[in-house]
C-alpha cells in the first residue's frame, strides 16, 4: 500500500515514512539511555527548555498537539518533578509551565541525543543535500 501511495503522493508518503522512522529510532535511543519518556513527550520538554513559561495552550499550538495530550504530558512531568506550574501574576486562572533544574538537565541530555541521531541520519547526505533538504522542509512546513 505504501508504494501505491508513494506513486501519487511522494511527499506525503516520504515525510510520513521519515517521521515514523525518526520517532521509532529516537524512542529506541531514549530507552537505551534509560530515559523514561518517548519522543512525543520529549518534544514538550524541549519546547519548554527553549521558551520559558509557556501556557499549555501555547505548547499545544507550537507543537500542533491537542490540549489533552499536552495536559497528560505536563501532569506526568509535574509528578516526576521536571516542571512546575506557576500561576500567572495578572490572571490567576492562567498558568505557566516552567522546567525545574532537573527538567532542564534532562532537556539538555535529550537535545544531545537528538543532535547525535540527526548527524547519523544525515550522514547519507552531502553538505549541499542537507542544506537543500532543510530549506525544502522549511518551505513545506511554513506554508
C-alpha positions in Angstrom: 0.0 0.0 0.0 2.8 2.4 0.8 4.4 2.0 -2.6 1.0 2.7 -4.2 0.5 5.8 -2.0 4.1 7.0 -2.9 3.2 6.9 -6.6 0.6 9.5 -6.2 1.8 11.4 -3.1 5.6 11.0 -2.9 6.0 13.9 -0.4 3.2 12.7 1.9 4.4 9.1 1.8 8.1 10.1 2.1 7.6 12.5 5.0 5.3 10.0 6.7 7.9 7.2 6.4 10.7 9.5 7.7 8.6 10.6 10.6 7.8 7.1 11.7 11.4 6.0 11.3 12.6 9.0 13.3 10.1 8.5 16.1 10.9 4.8 16.3 14.7 5.4 16.3 14.5 8.2 18.8 12.3 6.2 21.2 14.9 3.3 20.9 17.7 5.7 21.7 15.9 7.1 24.7 15.2 3.6 26.1 18.9 2.7 25.6 19.8 5.7 27.7 17.2 4.8 30.3 15.1 7.9 29.6 11.6 7.4 31.0 9.9 9.2 28.1 9.1 8.9 24.4 9.7 11.3 21.6 6.2 12.9 21.7 6.8 13.7 25.4 10.4 14.9 24.8 9.1 17.5 22.3 7.3 19.3 25.1 10.4 19.1 27.3 12.5 20.7 24.6 9.9 23.4 23.8 9.9 24.4 27.5 13.7 24.4 27.5 13.8 27.0 24.8 10.7 29.0 25.7 10.4 29.6 29.4 7.0 29.8 31.0 4.6 28.8 28.2 0.9 28.0 28.9 -0.3 24.6 28.0 -2.3 26.1 25.2 0.9 27.8 23.8 2.7 24.5 24.0 -0.1 22.8 22.1 0.0 25.5 19.4 3.7 25.3 18.9 3.7 21.5 18.6 0.3 21.2 16.9 -0.9 18.9 19.6 -4.3 18.7 21.3 -5.0 20.0 24.7 -5.5 16.6 26.4 -2.2 15.3 25.1 -0.3 18.3 26.4 -2.1 18.2 29.7 -1.2 14.5 30.2 2.4 15.1 29.5 2.7 18.2 31.7 0.9 16.3 34.5 3.4 13.4 34.2 6.3 15.9 34.1 4.9 17.6 37.2 4.6 14.3 39.1 8.2 13.5 38.2 9.5 16.9 39.4 10.5 18.1 35.9 8.2 21.0 35.6 6.4 23.4 38.0 3.1 25.1 37.3 3.2 28.8 38.0 0.1 30.9 38.3 0.0 34.0 36.0 0.5 37.2 38.0 -2.2 39.2 36.3 -4.7 36.5 35.8 -4.6 33.7 38.5 -6.8 31.5 36.3 -3.9 31.2 33.8 -0.8 29.1 34.5 2.6 28.9 33.0 4.7 25.7 32.8 8.4 26.0 33.7 11.1 23.4 33.8 12.7 22.7 37.2 16.5 22.3 37.4 16.1 18.5 36.9 13.8 19.2 33.9 16.4 21.5 32.4 19.1 18.9 32.9 17.0 16.2 31.2 16.2 18.5 28.3 19.9 19.2 27.7 20.5 15.4 27.6 17.7 14.8 25.2 18.9 17.5 22.9 22.4 15.9 22.8 20.8 12.5 21.9 18.7 14.1 19.1 21.7 16.0 17.7 23.7 12.9 17.6 20.9 10.9 15.9 20.3 13.7 13.3 24.0 13.6 12.4 23.8 9.8 11.9 20.6 10.2 9.9 22.1 13.0 7.7 25.4 11.1 7.1 23.9 9.7 3.9 23.6 13.3 2.5 26.2 15.6 1.2 26.5 19.0 2.8 24.7 20.6 -0.1 21.9 17.9 0.0 21.5 18.5 3.7 21.3 22.3 3.2 18.7 21.8 0.4 16.7 19.3 2.5 16.4 21.8 5.4 15.4 24.6 3.0 12.8 22.4 1.4 11.4 21.2 4.8 11.1 24.8 5.9 9.2 25.7 2.7 6.8 22.8 3.1 6.2 23.3 6.9 5.7 27.1 6.9 3.1 27.1 4.1 
